[in-house]
C-alpha cells in the first residue's frame, strides 16, 4: 500500500469554509431525471466490452450506470470560482475545486444539489511517503521467470502458463499513484509494442499522462505485466492493461477516494475485467475526515461502496489488505473491507504471514483478508530498470490479480464471483480460515481443476467418484460415448500425475471400476481424479484422503 488512510462518515451539507478558501468538495446531485442518456442505449456511455461483461455476469444496465446529468455539471461550471475535477455516475456526484465560501452557498442553494462534503484542504505541506522498500538484489535467477519465479511457483502459476493461460485477452485496470517510466523500461516493452496498453488516465492532475509521479505503480505493474524472460516475467505477461492514476503521494486527503471512484468508473466503462488497487485509506492530513474501525464494515466509506458497485458490474476487484499489522491500528483498510473485493494479505516465500500484513475481520465480522500472496521480498521492476525485492501488500495484490486473469482466461464464461470462489476454495487453509491470511495462499492449478470439475459437471460422461472422503478405496462410475484411449489419472494439487489406469471401454458403455491398491501410498490430503479420452479431459472430481 502506498498509504493507509482512515475516515469518519461525513454529514450532508456540513462544510467548513472561510471567506477566502481553496478546497476540494464532493457534491452529490439529487437525481438524473433530465439526463439525455438512457439505459436502453448503453452504447452511448459504455463500451461494447463493458456491456458484454455485464451480460456474462447477468447484470442489467441500470440507473447507476447513467452518467451525471451534463446540465447539472454545466450549471456548476458557470459559477465563478468553480473547477470541475472528476465526476461519479455511481454516486451521482462531482469532485470540485472552490475558491471561496460564497460560491459554496450558491452551490448549496441549487435545487438539484443533495449534499456537499469537504474532501481536501489546500494548500498542504507536501509530504511523500512510500510503503515500498528496496531490499537489494537477489542472486537467484530462474531461467525463465527470473527473480519472480517463487512468487509464481507459490501459486502453481507456471502450470497455468504452460497450459497457455497467460492473461491473453483479459484486461486489468491498475489504479495507483503513477507509473514512472513504464513507457521506457524494457520489461514492459511488449505491453506497448503489442498494443496491450489500452488506455491511460490521470484523475489527480486531469490528463492522460501517467508515466511519472511515482515508482509505486511501476513496481506494482511489473508483478503482473513484466515480460522479459530471464530477467522478470509477471503473473499475467500477456494481459491488456489500463493505467489509472488516482493517488497523490504528496498529501493524504479524502479526495483521493473520489479520484479512485472516477478511476473505477472509467475502468468499468472501457470494459476492464479486473481492477487491481494497491492502495488503502484510514487516516488523512485533516483528522476530522479520519475513518474509524467501525467504518471498516464494507458499507460505509465511499471507496468501499464503489468497490462493491464495480463488483456488481462484473469486475473482479483485487485490493491490498494493508501494511499496518505491527501497528496499534492493525486492521485492514478501505476498500479491502468491501464485501465483494478480494483483499490480499502478504506472506514470505515460505507462506508465513509477513509481520506488517494487516489483520481482519471487517468490523461487521466478514472474513478479511480473503487470501494471501507473496508480499515479502517480492520481485518488482523499478523505473531504473532493475529488478529488486520489495515489501508490502502493494505487491501481493497484483501477483494475485495477474494469476486471477490467467484463471479467468481458462473459464471465460464464468462470472467474477465464480472466479473469486475458485480462488478462495483453492487456498491452502480453506477449511481453517483465519483473520490473518483468510483462506490462505491459493493454488491456481487446483482452482483450475475445480473449475474444470464445475464446467464438466453436465457432461454425458459425468464422472461419479465415491466416497468423496476415502481411506483406501474409490468407486468410479461413468457412461462412455465413443471409443478411444480412455484412462483414469490421479493428480495432486500441484499437477503431478501420480498414477494412471488405462480402461478397456467401448462406445455407449456404463463403466464401473475400483481404485484400491493405487491409493494406499497416498498421504492425507486433497487429490483429483481425472477421466480422459484420447488425452482430452472429460471430467474431473476432487476427493480427500483421510487417515482412519
C-alpha positions in Angstrom: 0.0 0.0 0.0 1.1 3.5 -0.7 -0.6 4.9 2.4 -3.1 3.8 4.9 -5.9 6.3 5.4 -8.9 6.2 7.9 -12.3 8.2 7.6 -15.3 9.2 9.5 -18.7 9.3 7.7 -19.4 12.8 6.6 -22.7 14.5 7.3 -24.6 16.1 4.3 -24.3 19.8 4.0 -21.7 20.3 6.6 -18.8 22.1 5.1 -16.2 24.2 6.9 -15.1 27.1 4.7 -13.6 30.5 5.3 -14.4 33.7 3.4 -11.4 33.0 1.2 -10.6 29.4 0.9 -9.2 26.9 -1.6 -10.6 23.5 -1.0 -11.9 20.4 -2.8 -15.5 19.2 -2.3 -17.7 16.3 -3.1 -21.1 17.4 -4.4 -23.9 14.9 -4.8 -26.9 15.5 -7.0 -30.5 14.6 -6.2 -31.4 12.8 -9.4 -30.8 12.0 -13.1 -34.3 12.8 -14.2 -33.3 15.0 -17.1 -30.2 13.1 -18.3 -30.0 12.8 -22.1 -28.7 9.2 -21.6 -30.9 6.1 -21.4 -30.3 2.6 -20.2 -31.9 1.4 -23.5 -28.9 2.9 -25.3 -25.9 1.8 -23.2 -23.5 2.1 -26.1 -23.6 5.8 -25.7 -21.8 5.6 -22.4 -20.4 2.1 -22.1 -18.0 0.2 -24.4 -19.3 -3.0 -26.0 -16.8 -5.0 -23.9 -18.3 -3.5 -20.8 -21.8 -4.4 -21.9 -20.7 -7.9 -22.8 -19.1 -8.3 -19.3 -22.4 -7.4 -17.7 -24.3 -9.9 -19.9 -21.8 -12.7 -18.9 -22.5 -11.9 -15.3 -26.3 -11.5 -15.8 -26.1 -7.8 -14.7 -28.5 -5.4 -16.2 -27.5 -1.8 -17.1 -29.3 0.4 -14.6 -29.6 4.0 -13.4 -26.3 3.9 -11.6 -24.6 3.4 -15.0 -26.1 6.6 -16.4 -23.6 9.4 -16.5 -24.2 12.5 -14.3 -26.6 14.9 -15.9 -24.3 17.2 -18.0 -26.7 20.1 -17.4 -26.1 19.9 -13.7 -22.3 20.0 -14.3 -22.7 22.9 -16.7 -24.7 24.9 -14.1 -21.9 24.4 -11.6 -19.2 25.3 -14.1 -20.7 28.7 -14.9 -20.5 29.7 -11.2 -17.4 31.8 -10.6 -14.5 30.1 -8.9 -15.7 26.5 -9.5 -13.4 23.9 -11.2 -15.0 20.6 -12.0 -12.4 17.9 -11.3 -14.0 14.4 -11.6 -17.5 13.0 -11.8 -19.0 9.8 -10.5 -22.0 8.3 -12.2 -22.3 5.6 -9.4 -22.7 8.2 -6.7 -24.3 10.9 -9.0 -21.7 13.3 -7.8 -18.8 15.6 -8.9 -15.5 16.5 -7.3 -14.9 20.2 -7.5 -12.3 22.9 -6.5 -13.9 26.0 -5.0 -12.1 29.3 -4.2 -14.5 30.9 -1.7 -17.3 30.1 0.7 -19.8 32.4 -1.0 -19.7 30.1 -4.1 -20.4 27.1 -1.8 -23.5 29.0 -0.6 -24.6 29.4 -4.2 -24.0 25.7 -4.9 -25.9 24.6 -1.8 -28.9 26.7 -3.0 -29.2 24.9 -6.3 -32.3 22.7 -6.3 -30.6 19.6 -7.7 -27.8 19.6 -5.2 -28.2 17.0 -2.4 -25.1 17.4 -0.3 -21.7 18.9 -0.1 -18.7 17.3 1.6 -15.3 18.8 2.1 -12.6 16.3 1.0 -9.4 18.2 0.8 -7.9 21.4 2.3 -5.5 23.4 0.3 -2.7 24.2 0.4 -1.0 21.4 2.3 2.6 21.0 3.2 3.8 18.3 0.7 5.0 15.1 2.1 6.0 11.9 0.3 5.7 8.5 1.8 6.4 5.1 0.4 5.4 1.7 1.6 7.9 0.1 -0.7 11.4 -0.8 0.5 14.1 -2.0 -1.7 16.0 -4.9 -0.2 18.6 -5.1 -2.9 19.2 -7.8 -5.5 18.9 -11.5 -5.1 21.5 -13.8 -6.6 18.8 -16.3 -7.5 17.6 -16.2 -11.1 15.3 -18.7 -12.7 15.9 -19.4 -16.4 12.5 -18.0 -17.5 10.8 -16.1 -14.7 14.0 -14.6 -13.2 13.6 -13.4 -9.7 9.8 -13.7 -9.9 9.9 -17.5 -10.0 9.0 -18.1 -6.4 6.0 -15.8 -6.3 4.6 -17.5 -9.4 5.5 -21.1 -8.3 3.8 -20.4 -4.9 0.5 -20.3 -6.8 1.5 -23.1 -9.3 1.2 -20.3 -11.8 3.7 -21.8 -14.1 1.3 -24.7 -14.7 -1.4 -22.4 -16.0 1.1 -20.6 -18.2 2.2 -24.0 -19.6 -1.4 -24.7 -20.5 -1.5 -21.4 -22.5 -3.3 -19.3 -19.9 -1.1 -16.2 -19.5 -3.7 -13.5 -19.3 -4.2 -13.0 -23.1 -7.5 -11.3 -23.9 -8.1 -10.2 -20.3 -8.0 -6.5 -19.3 -6.5 -5.4 -16.0 -7.0 -1.9 -14.8 -4.3 -0.7 -12.3 -5.3 2.2 -10.0 -2.2 3.6 -8.4 0.0 6.7 -7.7 1.8 6.9 -11.1 3.8 4.6 -13.4 7.1 6.3 -13.7 8.9 5.3 -17.0 6.7 2.4 -17.8 6.9 3.6 -21.3 10.7 3.2 -21.3 11.6 0.2 -19.1 12.4 -3.0 -21.0 10.2 -5.4 -19.0 7.1 -3.5 -20.2 8.1 -3.1 -23.9 5.9 -5.9 -25.2 2.8 -4.3 -23.5 3.4 -1.3 -25.6 4.7 -2.9 -28.8 1.9 -5.4 -28.9 -0.8 -2.7 -28.3 -1.8 -4.1 -24.9 -1.6 -0.8 -23.1 -5.2 0.1 -23.9 -5.5 3.4 -22.1 -4.1 5.7 -19.5 -5.8 8.3 -17.4 -4.7 10.7 -14.6 -7.5 11.7 -12.3 -5.2 13.6 -9.9 -3.9 16.1 -12.4 -6.6 15.7 -15.0 -4.7 14.5 -18.0 -3.8 11.2 -19.7 0.0 11.2 -18.9 0.8 8.7 -16.1 4.4 7.9 -16.7 5.8 10.0 -13.9 4.7 11.0 -10.3 5.5 7.7 -8.6 7.6 4.5 -8.9 5.0 2.6 -6.9 2.7 1.8 -9.8 5.7 0.8 -11.9 6.6 -1.8 -9.4 3.0 -3.0 -9.0 2.5 -3.3 -12.7 5.7 -5.4 -13.1 4.3 -8.1 -10.7 1.7 -8.8 -13.4 2.9 -7.4 -16.7 6.7 -7.8 -16.8 7.7 -9.9 -19.8 11.4 -10.2 -20.3 12.3 -13.9 -19.9 15.4 -14.5 -17.9 15.0 -11.1 -16.1 11.4 -11.0 -14.9 8.1 -12.4 -16.1 5.0 -11.5 -14.2 1.9 -13.5 -13.4 -0.1 -12.1 -16.4 2.5 -11.3 -19.0 0.1 -11.3 -22.0 -2.8 -9.4 -20.5 -4.1 -6.0 -21.6 -3.6 -3.1 -19.2 -5.2 0.2 -18.3 -3.1 2.5 -16.2 -5.0 4.9 -14.0 -3.5 7.4 -11.5 -5.8 8.2 -8.6 -3.4 8.6 -5.7 -1.4 11.8 -4.9 1.6 10.8 -2.9 2.2 14.5 -1.8 -0.7 14.5 0.6 -3.4 12.4 2.1 -7.0 13.6 1.7 -10.5 12.2 1.1 -10.5 13.5 -2.4 -8.2 10.5 -3.3 -11.1 8.2 -2.7 -13.2 10.3 -5.1 -10.3 10.1 -7.6 -10.4 6.3 -7.2 -14.2 6.2 -7.8 -13.7 8.1 -11.0 -10.9 5.7 -12.0 -13.0 2.7 -11.2 -15.9 4.0 -13.3 -13.6 4.7 -16.2 -12.2 1.2 -15.9 -15.8 -0.2 -16.0 -16.8 1.9 -19.0 -14.0 0.6 -21.2 -14.6 -3.0 -20.2 -11.9 -3.9 -17.7 -12.2 -7.4 -16.3 -10.0 -7.0 -13.2 -9.3 -4.0 -11.1 -6.1 -4.0 -9.0 -5.7 -1.4 -6.3 -2.6 -1.4 -4.1 -4.0 1.5 -2.0 -5.8 1.7 1.2 -7.3 4.5 3.3 -7.7 5.1 7.0 -6.3 8.5 8.1 -5.9 11.8 6.4 -4.0 15.1 6.9 -7.2 16.6 8.2 -8.0 14.3 11.1 -11.7 15.3 11.1 -12.0 13.1 8.0 -10.4 10.0 9.5 -12.1 6.6 9.3 -12.7 4.5 12.3 -12.6 0.8 12.6 -16.4 0.8 12.8 -16.3 2.3 9.3 -14.5 -0.8 8.0 -17.8 -2.7 7.6 -17.7 -2.7 3.7 -20.7 -0.4 3.5 -19.6 3.0 4.9 -16.7 4.5 3.1 -17.3 5.8 -0.4 -14.4 3.8 -1.8 -15.6 0.5 -0.4 -19.2 1.2 -1.6 -17.7 1.9 -5.1 -15.6 -1.2 -5.0 -18.8 -3.3 -4.4 -20.6 -1.4 -7.2 -17.7 -2.3 -9.5 -18.0 -5.9 -8.5 -21.8 -5.8 -9.1 -20.9 -4.7 -12.7 -18.9 -8.0 -13.2 -15.4 -6.7 -12.4 -13.1 -8.7 -10.2 -11.8 -6.2 -7.6 -8.4 -7.2 -6.1 -7.0 -4.9 -3.3 -4.2 -4.9 -0.8 -5.1 -5.8 2.8 -2.8 -3.1 4.2 0.6 -2.8 5.9 -0.5 -2.0 9.5 -0.2 -5.4 11.0 2.5 -4.4 13.5 0.9 -1.0 14.4 -1.7 -0.1 17.1 -4.2 0.1 14.2 -3.6 -3.4 12.8 -6.8 -3.9 10.8 -7.5 -3.8 7.1 -8.2 -0.5 5.4 -10.8 0.6 2.8 -11.5 -0.7 0.2 -10.2 -4.1 1.5 -13.2 -4.2 3.8 -15.7 -4.2 0.8 -17.8 -7.3 0.8 -17.1 -8.4 -2.8 -13.4 -7.5 -3.1 -10.5 -10.0 -2.8 -8.4 -8.5 -0.1 -4.9 -9.9 -0.3 -2.6 -10.4 2.7 1.2 -10.8 2.5 3.3 -13.9 3.1 7.0 -14.6 2.6 8.5 -17.3 0.3 7.7 -20.0 3.0 4.0 -18.9 3.1 4.4 -17.4 6.5 2.5 -14.2 7.2 4.6 -11.1 6.9 4.7 -9.1 10.1 3.3 -5.9 8.5 0.3 -7.6 6.9 -2.9 -6.2 8.2 -5.5 -8.3 10.0 -9.2 -8.7 9.7 -12.0 -9.1 10.2 -14.1 -6.4 8.7 -15.9 -4.6 11.5 -19.2 -6.4 10.6 -17.4 -9.7 11.1 -16.8 -10.6 7.4 -13.7 -12.7 6.8 -10.9 -10.4 5.8 -8.4 -10.7 4.3 -9.7 -13.2 1.8 -6.5 -14.8 0.6 -2.7 -14.2 0.7 0.2 -14.0 -1.8 3.9 -13.2 -1.7 4.4 -9.7 -0.3 7.7 -10.0 1.4 10.8 -9.8 -0.8 8.6 -9.7 -3.8 10.4 -9.3 -7.1 9.5 -6.0 -8.8 10.9 -3.9 -11.5 11.6 -0.2 -10.8 11.9 2.9 -13.1 15.7 2.4 -13.3 15.0 -1.0 -15.0 16.5 -3.0 -12.1 14.6 -6.0 -10.6 14.7 -5.7 -6.9 12.8 -7.1 -3.9 10.2 -5.0 -2.1 7.9 -5.5 0.9 4.2 -4.7 1.1 0.7 -5.9 0.4 1.0 -3.5 -2.5 2.8 -6.3 -4.3 0.9 -9.4 -3.0 -2.3 -8.0 -4.6 -1.0 -7.6 -8.2 0.7 -11.0 -8.0 -2.7 -12.5 -7.2 -4.6 -10.3 -9.7 -2.4 -11.5 -12.5 -3.0 -15.1 -11.6 -6.7 -14.4 -11.4 -6.6 -13.1 -15.0 -5.0 -16.4 -16.1 -7.6 -18.4 -14.3 -10.4 -16.3 -15.8 -8.9 -16.7 -19.3 -9.3 -20.5 -18.8 -13.0 -20.1 -17.9 -14.2 -17.1 -19.9 -17.9 -17.9 -19.3 -17.6 -17.7 -15.5 -18.6 -14.6 -13.6 -16.3 -12.6 -11.4 -17.8 -14.1 -8.3 -17.4 -17.6 -9.6 -13.7 -16.9 -10.2 -13.4 -15.3 -6.7 -14.9 -18.5 -5.3 -12.5 -20.8 -7.2 -9.6 -18.7 -5.9 -10.8 -18.9 -2.3 -11.6 -22.6 -2.4 -8.1 -23.3 -3.6 -6.5 -21.6 -0.6 -4.1 -23.8 1.4 -6.2 -23.2 4.6 -9.6 -23.1 3.0 -11.0 -25.5 5.7 -9.5 -23.5 8.6 -9.6 -19.8 7.6 -8.4 -17.1 9.9 -8.2 -13.3 10.1 -4.5 -13.1 9.2 -4.4 -15.0 5.8 -8.1 -15.7 5.2 -8.4 -18.8 3.1 -4.6 -18.8 2.7 -2.4 -18.9 -0.4 -4.4 -20.0 -3.5 -3.2 -22.9 -5.6 -4.2 -21.8 -9.1 -3.8 -25.2 -10.7 -6.1 -26.6 -8.1 -8.5 -23.7 -8.8 -8.3 -24.6 -12.5 -9.1 -28.3 -11.7 -12.0 -27.2 -9.5 -13.2 -25.0 -12.4 -12.9 -28.0 -14.8 -14.9 -30.1 -12.4 -17.7 -27.5 -12.4 -17.5 -26.9 -16.2 -17.8 -30.6 -17.0 -20.5 -31.4 -14.4 -23.2 -31.6 -17.1 -21.3 -33.9 -19.4 -23.0 -37.1 -20.5 -19.8 -38.8 -19.5 -20.1 -37.4 -16.0 -17.6 -39.0 -13.7 -19.0 -40.2 -10.4 -16.5 -40.8 -7.6 -17.5 -42.0 -4.2 -16.9 -41.7 -1.3 -15.5 -38.2 -1.6 -13.6 -38.8 1.6 -11.8 -42.1 1.4 -9.2 -44.2 3.2 -8.2 -47.0 0.8 -10.9 -47.4 -1.8 -12.7 -45.3 -4.5 -15.6 -46.4 -6.7 -15.6 -44.9 -10.2 -18.7 -44.8 -12.4 -19.3 -43.1 -15.8 -21.1 -43.5 -19.1 -18.9 -43.6 -22.2 -19.6 -42.1 -25.5 -17.2 -43.2 -28.3 -14.3 -45.5 -28.4 -10.7 -44.4 -27.8 -7.9 -44.3 -25.3 -9.8 -44.0 -22.0 -7.9 -43.6 -18.8 -8.2 -42.5 -15.2 -5.5 -40.3 -13.6 -4.8 -39.3 -10.0 -3.3 -35.9 -9.7 -2.1 -34.0 -6.6 -2.8 -30.3 -6.2 0.3 -29.2 -8.0 -0.5 -31.0 -11.2 1.7 -34.1 -10.7 0.2 -37.2 -12.2 0.7 -39.8 -9.5 -0.6 -42.8 -11.5 -2.7 -43.7 -14.5 -5.1 -46.5 -15.1 -6.0 -47.4 -18.7 -9.5 -48.6 -19.3 -10.9 -51.0 -21.9 -14.0 -49.1 -22.9 -16.5 -49.4 -25.8 -19.0 -46.9 -27.1 -22.1 -46.3 -25.0 -20.9 -48.4 -22.1 -21.7 -47.9 -18.4 -18.3 -48.3 -16.7 -17.7 -49.3 -13.1 -14.2 -49.7 -11.7 -12.5 -49.5 -8.4 -9.2 -48.0 -7.2 -7.7 -49.7 -4.2 -4.0 -50.6 -4.2 -3.1 -47.5 -6.1 -4.4 -45.4 -3.2 -2.5 -47.0 -0.3 0.7 -45.0 -0.8 -1.1 -41.6 -0.9 -0.7 -39.3 2.1 -3.6 -37.5 3.7 -4.8 -34.6 1.6 -6.7 -33.5 -1.5 -6.5 -35.2 -4.9 -8.2 -35.0 -8.3 -9.5 -38.0 -10.2 -9.4 -37.1 -14.0 -11.2 -39.0 -16.7 -9.8 -38.5 -20.2 -10.3 -39.9 -23.7 -7.5 -39.6 -26.2 -5.7 -37.3 -23.8 -8.7 -34.9 -23.6 -10.1 -34.3 -20.2 -13.7 -35.4 -19.9 -14.4 -34.9 -16.3 -12.7 -34.1 -13.0 -13.6 -34.9 -9.4 -12.0 -33.8 -6.2 -11.5 -36.2 -3.3 -10.0 -36.1 0.1 -7.9 -38.9 1.6 -8.3 -39.3 5.3 -6.5 -41.4 7.9 -8.7 -44.0 9.6 
